[in-house]
Amino acid sequence: FLSRIVVLICAATTVTAVYAADGASVFQRGIGVHRLLNWASVSPADNSLYSWPPFATAEHYVPDDLITAVRKSGFDFVRLTVDPGPFLQMKGERRDALDTILRSAIRRFRARDLSVVVNFHSNSQVAQYRPEAIFTDAQNPLFLAYVTAVSRTAHLIAEMKDPNVALEPVNEPPAGYDSATAARWQTMMEQLYRAARQQAPDLTLILTGAQGGSWRGLVLLDPAPFRDEHVLFSFHYYEPHLLTHQGVESSEP
């Protein structure tokens, strides 16, 4: 399983490396971009609704000079995390506009010779779109809407015809800490894979195991349904937690 292709994400430094089976680097050195299209603005009048536009505040601003500096610093790709909440909530013209926003963001990095991993990265700021609400089971209407969003995004990226853009459908799934939910995640990952692959036969897809995307969750994932030359597998490694989370504010004692 792991002898094929592995994506290793080191949270301590936000550096990501992707290695082929022969040990050669595919993406040599990457960095996470976590605010440009994440933590979307929420309506001050109703915390169950996103504001429009959702990624337009000063906190979401990433200047071109900074992107250029990332490339000059030796990084060759970014992991662009994307809040799926607005993509699930918005309809009609606003939903179409979100595709335009995402496409434009990808092109900004590509124009500066940075490859891009587009990662749907749910968070808990709007309760109805938190990971625990989305990833309950394979027939959950919200999860099915999420599958549709992944499918649509795969189509969007495929239309760009750029092999240096990949799609990672989910970040750190909150399942798999027992045999029942591990099996559930297998089914859900297969659904996401099929939906993306149907829209984009040649798109690089980055898949993850359960247990928060850890290596333990990855080894529980049966790779047989994903045997595909355009598939990579990812795991997140935080051990020891005391080291990797130095300086991270927490409400835990």
Secondary structure, DSSP 8 states (H G I E B T S, - for coil): -TTS-EEEEETTTTEEEEE-TTS-EEEEEEEEEEEEESS--B-SS-TTSB-SSTT-SGGG---HHHHHHHHHTT--EEEEEE-HHHHHH--HHHHHHHHHHHHHHHHHHHTTT-EEEEEE---SSSGGGSHHHHSS-TT-HHHHHHHHHHHHHHHHHHHHT-TTEEEE--SS-S--SSHHHHHHHHHHHHHHHHHHHHH-TT-EEEEE-STTTBHHHHHTS--GGG--TTEEEEEEE--SHHHHTTT---S--
